[in-house]
Amino acid sequence: MQIDIQARQFSLTDALRSHAERRLRSTLTCCDEHIQRVVMRLSDINGPRGGEDKCCHLQVVLAGLPDVVVEDIEADMYVAIDRATDRTGRTVVRKIDRQKTLLRQTPPLESKTEVSDLE
């Protein structure tokens, strides 16, 4: 699983990067074979003014399925990362399970043979 973590409007510390990677890997390991890439964009919307403005935007690129995009805004970046990764993990598992269910329910194509009357 390829993980790309980007920070906007603030500097990304090693502690924050390792926390984000650890959370992503622990949450998404069960679906690793379906995930092509994960992009995490972390931003501080209001800058130094404070408030609930720490944003974690996650995009998970899945093989053969639409991307999963989740965003969470909190006062603390660690909380935003935790909540966004938890929601993303549940959504990815649900999408993959739904695809597997649909594939099992699809009836096989019946081969049609033409019968011609020979008189």
Helices and strands as residue ranges (DSSP letters): E 2-8, H 14-28, G 29-34, E 35-44, G 47-49, E 54-62, E 68-74, H 77-105
